[in-house]
Amino acid sequence: MDSNLWLWDEAEFGDSVLIACSKKENIVYSYIPVTVEMNRPICHRTAANELFLRQVTVIAKFTPNTNNWELTDRTFFNQSPHEVIHHRAQELCFVDLLKNRAI
């Protein structure tokens, strides 16, 4: 097994979700904080697996015709939703902060 391989074991979605709209496409996105438990399996039978937590932001896209949220394939490691929206400020228009889990 590749000793540099890290696997996602567990993920805990945060409650504070940021909502922003794409200026160009007029699509609504939610930016969701997630704490991910990463696991690197060790090849030796006597050694324990290495674990650590990592902060990520995942993005969900609202699809009006189905009235559903769908996760996109975009993930921002080591950035909060606020940081992601700040870095993409030219592309996005901030809409709202949801205090309770909406997805």
N, C-alpha and C positions, 0 to 999 in steps of 0.2 A: 504494500500500500504506500502511496506517495506521502511522505512525512510532512509535506507542505500543504496538504489538502485540509481545508477547514469546512465543516458542515454546519448548517443551521439546525440546531436541536429543538429549541423552543423559541417562541416569539410572543411578546406581550404588547398588545396594541395600547397606545396611550389614549386618554380621554379628550385631550385638547386638540381638536382637528381644525386646521386653517383651510379656508375656502378662498380660491382665487379664480379669476376668469382670464382666459387667454385673450389678449387684445386683438390679435390677428384673426383667430378662428372663432372667437366668441363661444368657447367651450369652457364649462365649469369643471374645475379640478379640486380635489381635496388632498391636503398634505397631512399625512398621518404619522405621528411619532411612534416608533416601534423599538423596543429593547429586545435584542436578539441574543440568545445564548449560542455561542459558537463552540464547536467541539472539534478537536483534532485527535482522531484515533491514533493511539500508539501501537506500533507493531508488536512490541514485547508483551508477552502474556502477563508478566508480573507488574508492569508499569500501569499507572492509572491514565485515563484519558485527560488531555489538557482542556480546560474550559475557560471561557471568558465572556463577558457581556459586551455588546457593541450597540451603540445608538445609531439608528438609521431613520430615514424618512422615506416612506413609500407614497406613491401617488395613485389616486383613484380618479377615474373620469366619469362624469355624469352623462348618461345617454338618454336624451329626452324621449325618443320614440319608444323606449322600453321602460322609462322611468326608473332606471336602475343605476347603481354605481358599479363600475368594473375596475379592478386593479390593473394598472398599466405595468409595463416591464421596466419602468424607471425606478431606481433606488439610489438614494443619496446617502453614502456612508459618512458617519461622524458629523452630520449636519442636522440641526433642528429644523422643523418646518419654517420657522421665522427666517433662519439663515438661507434656506433654499429659495424662499420667495424674495428675500432681499437681493440675492445674487441674480435672480431672473426678473428683476423689477421692470426692465424695459419690455419684457414679453407679457407680463401679468398685471392684472388689476386686482388688488386685494379686495375681497368681498366681506368676509366675516370670520369670526372665531367661534367654533361650536364648543361649548363647555362640556357637553355630554356626548358620548359616543353616538355617532349618527349613521355609521356604516355597519 
